[in-house]
Amino acid sequence: MNAEAVFALMDKKKANRGEGAPVVTDSTTTAATLEMEPNKLYIYSGGLTALTITFAEGGEGAAEYRICFKSAASAPTVSLPNTVVFSPATPIYEADKWYEFSFIPLGNKYMGVFTYTQA
């Protein structure tokens, strides 16, 4: 099961409990500039070569910003705001991987966690 299917299943389970976040999917874009809205899951399955992320206002409290994307046959260029702090480490972007990111606002910073798997 690929990452997109796993996240869709997780969101379906949450929706069944009344907790689901809207899911935004795109299977054709290879380069994206995205202003992420809180409490939505973004899925890019077309193989991104470039991704630029900013965060929309309104992410206070229990907000979470989530994205899952497949990298293209070459390593993608990913640009994030300088207010993002990763724990435990900053990601290294590679070709042909599925990445999942979660960003949570903490004061004037965003705590970022990530995972990746072979595409």
Stockholm file with secondary structure:
# STOCKHOLM 1.0

chainA/1-119         MNAEAVFALMDKKKANRGEGAPVVTDSTTTAATLEMEPNKLYIYSGGLTALTITFAEGGEGAAEYRICFKSAASAPTVSLPNTVVFSPATPIYEADKWYEFSFIPLGNKYMGVFTYTQA
#=GR chainA/1-119 SS CCHHHHHHHHHHHHHHTTCCCCEEEESSCSEEEEEECTTCEEEEEEEESEEEEEECSCCCTTCCEEEEEEECSSCCEEECCTTEEESSCCCCCCSSEEEEEEEEEETTEEEEEEEEEEC
#=GC SS_cons         CCHHHHHHHHHHHHHHTTCCCCEEEESSCSEEEEEECTTCEEEEEEEESEEEEEECSCCCTTCCEEEEEEECSSCCEEECCTTEEESSCCCCCCSSEEEEEEEEEETTEEEEEEEEEEC
//
